[in-house]
Amino acid sequence: MTDITNLEPELLWKHFEEIRKVPRASKHEERIREYITNFAIGHNLVYKSDKVGNIVISKPATSGLESKPTVVLQSHMDMVCEKNADKAHDFSKDPLSFKMDGDWLKADGTTLGADNGIGLCASLAILESGDVKHGPIEALFTIDEETGLTGAFALSNDMLKGRLMLNLDSEELGAIYVGCAGGGDSSIRLPLKREAPEGSPVRVAVKGLRGGHSGVDIHEQRGNAIKLLARLLWDSATRHDFALADIKGGNLRNAIPREAEAVVFAANPDPMMNDLMTEANAIQAELQKVDPDFRLEVSALKPGEAPKAVLDAGSSLKVIGLLNGLPHGVLAMSLDIPGLVETSCNLAVVGIEPAQGGTGDGSGGEVLKVQMSSRSSIGTRLRQSRDTIKSIAVMTGADVQEGDAYPGWKPNLDSPLLKTVAGVYQNMLGKEPARKAIHAGLETGVIGERFPGMDMVSIGPDIKYPHSPDERVSIPSVATFYKAVLKVLESV
């Protein structure tokens, strides 16, 4: 286990070391809320919480700086809990294990929680420090950012007085984010029918993909395990007689699926397995540059290891066709900002589960559940993406439920706060900082809508591969990021 308590800035890393032991999965932030409120009480700071669990801690201005405007430091409490399949880790109780890789800090087979743990700990460090020069501060800690921005959506209108906000949830040092995409989820439920199996059971598993953030990493064309599995099964269905018994893949709606598997009963398993591996070799060649560790595992199962019933011919074809036909990846690039993805879609999670009132024993009463996530910086394009999903699903006889869409954040390049932050970065890094928008949902879009007139920018250290077990944070960049936040507080 790597000791991070000797790193700089000391207070920030002290808190990051402590919260590695605190469970903070999305929708289960009870322990991290307790940590933050106990911190406020222990440091004699005024705090308040709203009905959903968002917390604001207030810190008075440094003596002589009371006339400065109030600055909101904003971060979220929850983290994406992803792990490698072979990693034994219970995010509800097990502490994270850290290790160094040169100048980078990463976890051992799990997500690191630097997203947004570094921003959260930066706020706590500033609240705790007696050496920082600043005007009035409101540190806002929101719940459940990763699975729908629900904390930001439910934020009470009386929680904040400040109208200048530093969102501390970006992942590129020296870049200032001034806009983000909106998004919305779609949940598909396809009724299934089962029958007695014939043939031999075969397990087909896609593994070794990098996965990653379904917005930030979508432009890299990384492999989607569910889409690749559907492609393999569709190709096999044109030449082989088999029935689908089970299929599952993905974990989170905002993560590109890294693994997926199916169980089929094949009339002639050996030729089918050979053809699957041939098609997998073609996929491996296609993905070599972006997903070099892709692999397909195909193995015969003993009868006792397989489900006792298979989907009938109609259900099998609908499942494979639906997953093969649903969109995934970049749908449109921005016509205004070069290199920015405008619209995208992520086929995120698939699995078979009992229907409402169903038995779930393999004898019927089941549905295929598919979770999709759409993003766009243009509201009409977001609607079009979700309509495409719905039209494809409805043609198979599926029901589609759509979650509430969340708003994007329109850039304001004339922002006074942007000018201040840009000046700080210019002086610290010796170069003009980039102004960027991100193809992901940030809480700034929701908070800006809820608090009209809020002047906002988003900054952060260098974080790579968030939402995957490869997540890592640059240690030197954390120190620079923290110094920049302090300078902004002094200069604003």
N, C-alpha and C positions, 0 to 999 in steps of 0.2 A: 504494500500500500504506500503510495507516494505522499510525502508530507508537503503540503502546500502552504503551511502557516508562516513560512519564512519568505514568501514571495511578497512583492510590492504591487499595489498598495496593501499594507498589512491588514487594515480593518476590512477591506473588501474580501480578501482571501480568507480571513478569519470566519466571516459569515458564510462564505461558500463552503468551507470545510464543515461548518455546523449544519448547514441545510442538506448536505449529502446524506445525513442520517434522518432527515425528515421526509416522510412520504408526501408527495405533492402531485399525484396524478390528477388529470383534469376531472372535475366533478367530485373530487375527494380531497379538498384542500383544508380539511379541518385542522390537521396538525401544523401546516405551515401558517395558517391564520393564527393559531395559538402562539407560534413562535414570534410572529410579528407583533401581536398585541402585548405579549409579555415583554418584548423589547421596548415598546413604547412606555409601558408602565415602569420598567426598570430604569429608564432614562428620563423619567418625569416629563414625557412629551404628551401633548393632548392628541387623542385619536378618536375617530368615530367610524362606525360601520353601518352599512345599509342593510336592508332586509335579505339580500342575497349573499352577503359576506364580503363585499368590497370594503377595503379599509383605506382611510386617509389619515396620515400622521402629519401634524403641523409643527413646524419649528420656527420660532421667532427670528427676526433678522439679527445679524451681528450688530453690535452697538455702533451707531452712526450711519447704518445703512437701512434704517426703517422706512425711508421714503422710496426705496426701490420697489418695483412691481413684484407681486407674488409670482413665483415660478413653480409650476407643477412638474414634479419628476414622476414619470409614469412607467410602471412595469407590471407584468402579470405573475401570479403566484404559481401557476400550474406548469407542468412539463409534459412533453410527449414521452410515454413509457414504452419504448421498443427495445427488444433484445434479440440476440441471435438464437436460433432454434435450439442449439446445443448448450445454451447458457442457463444454468439453474439460478433464477433470481426472482424474488417476489417483491414487486415494487410497493406493495402495501406495508412491508415491514423491513425489508433488507436494505441496508445502507449501500450507496453507490461506492464503487471501488475505483480510485483514480490511478492513472499512470502517466508518466512523461514520455513524449516522443519528440526529442529535441526541444524546440521552443514551444511545443504544443502540449496541451493537457487534454487527455481523453479518458474515457471510462473503459472498463474491462468487459466487453461484450454487451454493453447496454448503451442507451443514450446517456449523455453526460449531464444534461440539464443546464448547460450554459445558456441555452434558449429557455427561459429568460432569466435564469438564475444570476447571471453576471449583472444584468441591469437591476434586478431586485437587490442584490448585495451592494451595488454602487449606491443606491438610495439609502440603505441602512447605514453604510459607512459614512455618508455625508451627514445623516441625522445624528450619528454618534460622535463625529469628530468635533473637537473644540477649536480646530485651527483653520476652518474654512470660512472665508469671507463671503457673505451672501445676504440678500434681502430675504423677505419672508418666503418660506418653502412649504409647499403641500406635497407630500409623497403619497401618490395614489397607487395602491396595489389591487389589481383586479383578479377575479376568479375566472377560471374556465375560458381562457382565451383560445386554447388550442382546438377545442371542439365546438366552436360556434360563436366566439366572442360574447358569450351570454352575460358575463359580468359587466362588460361595457354597455351592452344593450339595456341592462337593468339598472344602470348607475343612476342614483337619485339626483335630481336637479339641484339639490341643496348641498351636495357633497363638496363642491369646489367653488372657491372664490377667484382663484387666479385665472388669467386669460393668456398666459404664456406657458407653453407646455413642451418639455423635452421628453419625447418617447424614447426609452432606452432599450428598444427591442430590435434594432437593426444589426446587421452581421457583416459590415464592411467598414473598417477603419478608414477615415478620411473622406468617406462619402456621406452626403447629407440627403436623406430621403424626404421628399416633399409631396409624395403622392402614392396611392396604392390602388389595387384592384378591389372591386366588390365581388361578392360571390353568393352562392346558394347551393344547397344540397338537394339531391333527389334520392328517394328510397323506393326501390322496385320490389314487388312481391308477386312472384309467379306461382300459381297453384300447380302442384305436382301429383301424379298418380304413380303407384308402384304395382309391381307384379312379381311373381316368383322368378328367381334368376335361372339362367341357362348359360353354359359355358364356364370359362375359368376366370377367376378374379385376378386383375392386374392393377398395380399401383403405379400412377404416372405423376411424378413430382418435378416441378420447376424450382431450381434453387440457384444460389450464388449471385443473385442480382444486387445491385447497389441500393436500390430504392431511393429514398430521399424525400425532400419537401415537394409536395404536389404543385406548388406555385413557383418557388425559387429555382427548382432544378428541372422543371418540365421542359425547358428549351433544349436541354442536353440530349433528349431522345433516349433516355435510359429505358431499359426493358421493363415492361409491366408484366409481372408473373401471371396474372389472371388472363390478360390478353394473349400472351404467348401460349399458355395452356389451352385456351379456347382455339387458337390457331392450329395447334397440334391435333386436338381432338376433331376439329372440323376436317382437316386434311385426311385423318384416318377414317372418318365416317364415309368418305367417298370411295374407299377401297375395302373396308373391313366391316364385318357384322359384329357390333358390340352394343351393350346397354350401359348407360351411366348409373352407377350406384351411389356415388357421393362426390362432392366437389367443395372445396373451400380454399380461400386465399385472402391475403391482406389482413390488416388489423385496424387501421385508422383511416378515416375519410380524407385526411390531409397528408397522407404518406403514400408514395408510389409503392405498390405491392412488391415485396422482394421474393416472396415464396407463395406457391400455390400447388395444390395436388388434387388428384381425382382418383377414384376407384371405378374401374369398369369391369364388366364380365364379357370376355371376348370368345367368339366361337372358335377362332384359331389364333391363340395368343402369340405364338412365336413370330409368324409373319408380321402381325401388327406391331409387336415390340421392335422388330427390325426396322420397319418403316418409320416409327416414331423417332428412333435414333438417327435415321437418315435426315429427316426433317430438322431435328435438333442440331445436327451438324451444320445445316444451312443457316439456321438462326445464329449459331455461334459465330459463324463467319460474318454475318451482318452486324453483330453487336461487339465485335472484337475490340474496337477502339473505345467504346463507352462502357461496356459491361463484360470485361474479359473473363470473369469467373463464372459466367452463366454455365449451367449444366442441367441436363435432364437425367433423372433417375427413374428407371423403369424396372419393375420387379414383379415376379409372380407371387401371389399371396396364397396361403393355405385357406381352405374354405372357412375355417373358424375365425380367421383374421378379417374377413370381409363382411359387409352388411348382409343381412338375411334376405333382402329384397332389392330389386333394381327399379329404376324408373321405367315406365312403359315407353314404347317407341316414340310416341308423340311428345312426351315430357322430355326425353333425352334430346330429341332434335331441337325442341324449343330452347332448352337451357344452353346447348352448345351454340345454336344460331344467335340467341340473344347476346351472349357474351362476346361472340365473334363480331357481331354487328355494332355493338355500342361504341360510341366514340371515346377516344383517349388521346391525350397529347395536345400539341399546339394547334388551335383552330384558326387563329389569325394573329398577325404581327401588327404592332402599332404603326399607324401612318404618320404619327407626330414625333415620337421619340425613337430614333434608330436603335434597333437591337432589343426593344422592349416587347415582350409578349403582350398582346392585347386581350386575347380570349383563349381559354384552354379548358380541358375537361380531364378529370381523373376517375378512372374506373377503379374504385378503392378497395372494396370488401365484397366477398361473395361467400355464401354458405347456405346450407339447407337447415331449416328449423321448423318446429311444429307450427302449423297454422293456428289461428285463434280457435280454441276448442278442439284442436287436433290431439292425437295421442302421442305423436313423436316416437312411436315404437317401430317405425318402418312399414307399417301396414296402411298408411295413408294419412290424410290430414296434415300434409306438409307443404311448405312453400320454399322456393328459392328466393333468398333475400340478397339484393344487390344494392350497394351504397355508392352513389356517384357524387362528385363535387365539381361544380363549374365555377369559373372565375372570368371576370372581364372588367376592364376599366370603362366600358361603355354599357350602360344599362340595357339598351335594346339588344346588344349582342349577347349579354348574359341571358336575357329572356329567350333568345333564339337557341342558345345551347341547351337550355333546359327543355325547350319544346322539342328539339331533336331527340333527346333522351326519351321523352314521354311518348313521342310518336312511334319510335322503334319498339318500346316496351308494350304499348297498347296493342300493336299488331300481333304480339305473341299471346295476348290474353292476360297480360299482367296488370296489376294495379300500381299506380305511381302516386306517392305522397311527396310534396315539396316543402322543405323547410323555408322559413322566412329568409329572404335575401338580406344581405348586409351591404351598406353603402360603401362606395369608394371614397377616396380623398383627393379632391382636385388640387393640383399644385398651385401655389401662390408664390411666384418667383419674385414678387415685390415685398415679401414678408420682412418686417424689421428683425424678427428673431433669426430668420435665415441669414440676414446680413451679418448679425453678431456672430453666429456660429461659424459662418464662412470665414470671417476675419480671424477668429481664434484658430481654426485649422490652418489657414494661410500662414500665420505666424509660427505655429508649432511645427508644421510639416514642410514649410518652404515651397508650397505649390498650391495652386488654386484647387479647392475641393470640388469634386463632381456633385452636381445636383441630379438626383435620380428619383425615379418612381419604381415601385416594386410590384411584381406580379404575385401578390399575396395580400390577404386581408390583414390590415393592421387595425388596432383599436382606435387609432387616430381618426379613421373615417367615421366610426360610430360616435366617438366622443365629440368630434367637431360638429356633428349634426345635433347632438344633445346640448352642447354649450356654444351657441352662436357667437362668432367673433373670436373664438379660440385661435391664437396664432401658434402653429405647431411645426416642429421638425422632428425627425427621428434619426438617432445616431447610435453607434455601438462599436464594439471591438470586432476583430476578425474571427468569425465562427464558420467552420466548414461542416458540411453534411449534416445540418440539423435534422431532427426527426428520424435519424437512423443510428445504429450502433457505431457508425464511423464518426459520429459527431465529435468535434474537437474545437478548442479555442486557443488562439495565439496568446501566450502569456505576456510577451512585451506589448502587444496591442492593447491589452486590458489596462496596463499602466498609462499608456498614452490617452486612451479613451477617458479614463477617470480624470486625468489632469485637464483634459479639454472640458469636461463637465464643470469642474471647479472654476476654470477660467471664464466659462460662460456665465456662471452664477455671479461671479465678481463683476463682469463687464456689462451685463444686460441692462 
